[in-house]
Amino acid sequence: MAFDQSQFDIFGEVIDEIEALDQAISDLATRIVTQMREEAPVDTGDLRRSIKLNIDRYGFQIMMLDYGAFQNYGVNSGNGNK
């Protein structure tokens, strides 16, 4: 089997594309968290300060105080009313 440099070139291109995708995902997650912080209601500021972003090699996670989801989406009383 002869050495084929083109296969290594293609591999390098794929790695570059993956790195670009990783950066795009990281940028998007950062923008989402920034917008969440800007739009979070402020009484004590606890919710806004609790919004955190964790990025690792497998993806990202956005964390906040538990009541943040209720603040955003409301609470369904069971009869369709919020």
Contacts in CASP RR format, 6 or more apart in sequence:
PFRMAT RR
TARGET T0000
AUTHOR 0000-0000-0000
METHOD contacts of the structure
MODEL  1
MAFDQSQFDIFGEVIDEIEALDQAISDLATRIVTQMREEAPVDTGDLRRS
IKLNIDRYGFQIMMLDYGAFQNYGVNSGNGNK
25 59 0 8 1.000
25 60 0 8 1.000
26 55 0 8 1.000
26 60 0 8 1.000
29 53 0 8 1.000
29 55 0 8 1.000
29 60 0 8 1.000
29 62 0 8 1.000
30 53 0 8 1.000
32 62 0 8 1.000
33 51 0 8 1.000
33 52 0 8 1.000
33 53 0 8 1.000
33 62 0 8 1.000
36 51 0 8 1.000
36 62 0 8 1.000
36 64 0 8 1.000
37 48 0 8 1.000
37 51 0 8 1.000
40 47 0 8 1.000
40 48 0 8 1.000
40 51 0 8 1.000
40 68 0 8 1.000
40 71 0 8 1.000
41 47 0 8 1.000
41 71 0 8 1.000
42 48 0 8 1.000
46 65 0 8 1.000
47 64 0 8 1.000
47 65 0 8 1.000
47 67 0 8 1.000
47 68 0 8 1.000
47 71 0 8 1.000
50 63 0 8 1.000
50 64 0 8 1.000
50 65 0 8 1.000
51 62 0 8 1.000
51 63 0 8 1.000
51 64 0 8 1.000
52 62 0 8 1.000
52 63 0 8 1.000
52 64 0 8 1.000
53 60 0 8 1.000
53 61 0 8 1.000
53 62 0 8 1.000
53 63 0 8 1.000
54 60 0 8 1.000
54 61 0 8 1.000
54 62 0 8 1.000
54 63 0 8 1.000
74 82 0 8 1.000
75 82 0 8 1.000
76 82 0 8 1.000
END
